[in-house]
Amino acid sequence: MAVTGLLLVGFLYVHMIGNLKIFFGAETFDHYAHWLRTIGTPLLPQDWYLWIQRAVLTFAVIGHITAAVILARRAGKARPVKYAHRPKVQGSYAARTMRWGGVIVLLFIIYHILDLTTGTLNPNGKPGEVYANVAADFAPSRWYVTLFYTLSIVAVGFHLRHGLWSAARTLGQQRPHGEKIARAVALVLSVVLVVGYLSVPFAVLIGLVD
């Protein structure tokens, strides 16, 4: 679960950096989107890199979910009889809502693909016009889309914060001092990710990107 999670985190950051190119204007952003389709050419046919990337990400998502289910079942088998009195467990909000956060993230991924990848749910939805598609998607009149996007990205942030810390423990970090560092790093990386992703829809909402 830690390995697949880190693979997905790597993609999230690379994708976020690419999204920020929207602040350099429509020509730069659309050129970047076109460049993604040509990575690997002429060794690979056009668009093959994107399809390979999608296949790897799909494998990682399925593997991550499968690992979560297996771990949940193992936890249940480890204690098949419920406690007569269950004391309140101290923990972060992210830790207590990890599973629900994962479901929210999965639903958001499905919506995001239909919205900005296939263009099915996008009001502009024209291939190649990536800048225009994003601007149309987060227009002030579609504030509810921005709200849903914000809630989803915040859920990603909570999920990421706890996931990064858990991954550090899974991969061998057990020292108290190292745990404090891992928590701090997980918090900083999560905040950077959330701010980076939300900067785009809010820039469109306030007219900085149009």
C-alpha atoms as one frame of an Amber mdcrd trajectory, in Angstrom:
protein
   0.000   0.000   0.000   2.884   2.330   0.812   4.621   1.703  -2.522   1.502
   2.243  -4.653   0.650   5.302  -2.564   4.064   6.873  -3.138   3.739   6.229
  -6.879   0.414   8.076  -6.902   1.862  10.913  -4.812   4.672  11.340  -7.334
   2.129  11.682 -10.120   0.083  14.204  -8.115   3.067  16.518  -7.741   4.138
  16.271 -11.376   0.552  16.900 -12.462   0.292  19.884 -10.113   3.441  21.456
 -11.566   2.007  21.027 -15.044  -1.272  22.636 -13.971   0.554  25.733 -12.747
   1.664  26.442 -16.328  -1.806  27.880 -16.844  -0.534  31.085 -15.225   1.819
  31.597 -18.193  -1.095  31.961 -20.598  -3.198  29.944 -23.010  -0.462  29.368
 -25.593   2.020  27.991 -23.046  -0.582  25.822 -21.321  -1.994  24.374 -24.539
   1.533  23.756 -25.840   2.358  21.850 -22.653  -0.758  19.701 -23.085   0.221
  18.984 -26.689   3.791  18.158 -25.631   2.489  15.465 -23.273   0.989  13.698
 -26.264   4.294  13.677 -28.120   6.560  12.363 -25.345   8.546   9.399 -26.639
   8.050  10.129 -30.335   9.234   8.980 -32.781  10.194   5.897 -30.756   6.594
   5.654 -29.565   3.525   6.596 -31.587   1.784   9.799 -30.509  -0.307   9.508
 -27.317   1.328   6.213 -26.330   3.137   7.805 -23.391  -0.172   9.041 -21.979
  -1.753   5.617 -22.366   1.224   3.938 -20.678   0.982   6.473 -17.867  -2.755
   5.863 -17.516  -2.198   2.103 -17.403   0.432   2.430 -14.670  -1.765   4.808
 -12.654  -4.767   2.508 -13.019  -2.656  -0.401 -11.789  -1.453   1.719  -8.854
  -4.998   2.799  -7.907  -6.328  -0.773  -8.090  -3.317  -2.020  -6.120  -3.792
   0.698  -3.501  -7.481  -0.095  -3.048  -6.799  -3.848  -2.961  -4.133  -3.353
  -0.298  -6.549  -1.226   1.755  -9.218  -3.946   1.617  -6.723  -6.667   2.559
  -5.403  -4.656   5.502  -8.935  -3.905   6.689  -9.820  -7.614   6.600  -6.644
  -8.545   8.438  -7.459  -5.993  11.111 -10.938  -7.497  11.471  -9.598 -11.041
  11.768  -7.048  -9.950  14.336  -9.888  -8.892  16.625 -13.048 -10.789  15.517
 -14.844 -10.062  18.813 -15.722  -6.452  19.478 -14.641  -4.790  22.684 -17.361
  -4.499  25.320 -16.236  -0.926  25.840 -14.212   0.798  23.191 -12.186   3.703
  24.537 -11.820   6.838  22.489  -8.796   6.531  20.231  -6.536   9.528  19.989
  -5.636  10.338  16.432  -5.791  12.914  13.713  -8.905  13.665  11.712  -7.143
  12.329   8.631  -6.430   8.999  10.315 -10.018   8.562  11.529 -11.471   9.304
   8.087  -8.836   7.564   5.953 -11.253   5.113   4.335 -13.966   7.668   3.603
 -11.316  10.030   2.308 -10.167   7.318  -0.072 -13.717   6.882  -1.392 -14.063
  10.640  -1.946 -10.751  10.729  -3.788 -11.794   7.808  -6.015 -15.095   9.494
  -6.930 -13.248  12.719  -7.648 -10.820  10.923  -9.974 -13.740   9.499 -11.963
 -15.391  12.921 -12.222 -12.109  14.632 -13.110 -11.470  12.198 -15.980 -14.967
  12.756 -17.395 -14.582  16.504 -16.978 -11.090  17.482 -18.133  -9.771  14.347
 -19.850 -12.655  13.138 -22.018 -14.500  16.481 -21.888 -17.839  14.723 -21.377
 -18.889  16.921 -18.446 -17.004  20.047 -19.512 -19.051  22.985 -20.905 -16.370
  23.639 -23.546 -14.980  20.131 -23.910 -12.961  20.690 -27.069  -9.816  18.555
 -27.604  -6.647  20.643 -27.691  -8.263  23.682 -26.059  -7.067  22.786 -22.573
  -6.806  26.367 -21.311 -10.326  27.182 -22.524 -11.676  23.952 -21.028 -10.250
  24.789 -17.593 -11.487  28.391 -17.780 -14.980  27.223 -18.744 -14.999  24.558
 -16.065 -14.319  26.900 -13.140 -16.228  29.929 -14.416 -17.995  31.966 -11.671
 -21.385  30.685 -12.851 -20.182  27.143 -12.097 -19.180  27.892  -8.499 -20.525
  24.509  -7.422 -17.832  22.796  -9.515 -15.157  24.836  -7.742 -16.743  23.937
  -4.391 -16.715  20.219  -5.210 -13.148  20.485  -6.497 -12.091  22.268  -3.296
 -13.684  19.687  -1.002 -12.117  16.875  -3.008  -8.629  18.386  -2.989  -8.849
  19.043   0.752  -9.829  15.374   1.178  -6.770  14.462  -0.910  -4.665  16.610
   1.411  -5.920  14.881   4.559  -5.494  11.478   2.916  -1.989  12.389   1.768
  -0.896  13.747   5.138  -1.763  10.565   6.982  -0.676   8.347   4.086   2.820
   9.819   3.851   3.373   9.440   7.573   2.060   5.854   7.505   4.240   5.047
   4.486   7.314   6.266   6.361   6.507   3.885   9.223   5.769   1.015   6.842
   9.096   1.521   5.068  11.064   1.361   8.323  10.843   4.688  10.172  10.322
   3.878  13.886  12.430   6.406  15.830  10.569   9.098  17.851  12.654  11.945
  16.416  12.218  10.569  12.909   8.472  10.326  13.469   8.270  14.040  14.294
  10.169  14.846  11.128   7.937  12.529   9.095   4.793  14.212  10.456   6.163
  17.671   9.693   7.242  16.722   6.181   3.875  15.052   5.499   2.043  18.199
   6.644   4.170  20.543   4.529   3.915  18.378   1.409   0.146  18.067   1.832
  -0.337  21.825   2.257   1.825  22.545  -0.807  -0.204  20.082  -2.855  -3.562
  21.496  -1.757  -2.510  25.115  -2.349  -0.995  24.247  -5.723  -4.104  22.515
  -7.009  -6.600  25.025  -5.598  -4.702  28.010  -6.994  -5.981  27.170 -10.494
  -9.772  27.079  -9.921  -9.670  30.107  -7.625  -7.582  32.030 -10.160 -10.327
  31.357 -12.722 -13.038  32.217 -10.207 -11.600  35.668  -9.437 -10.760  36.434
 -13.069  -6.981  36.055 -12.902  -7.312  33.318 -15.530 -10.030  33.735 -18.140
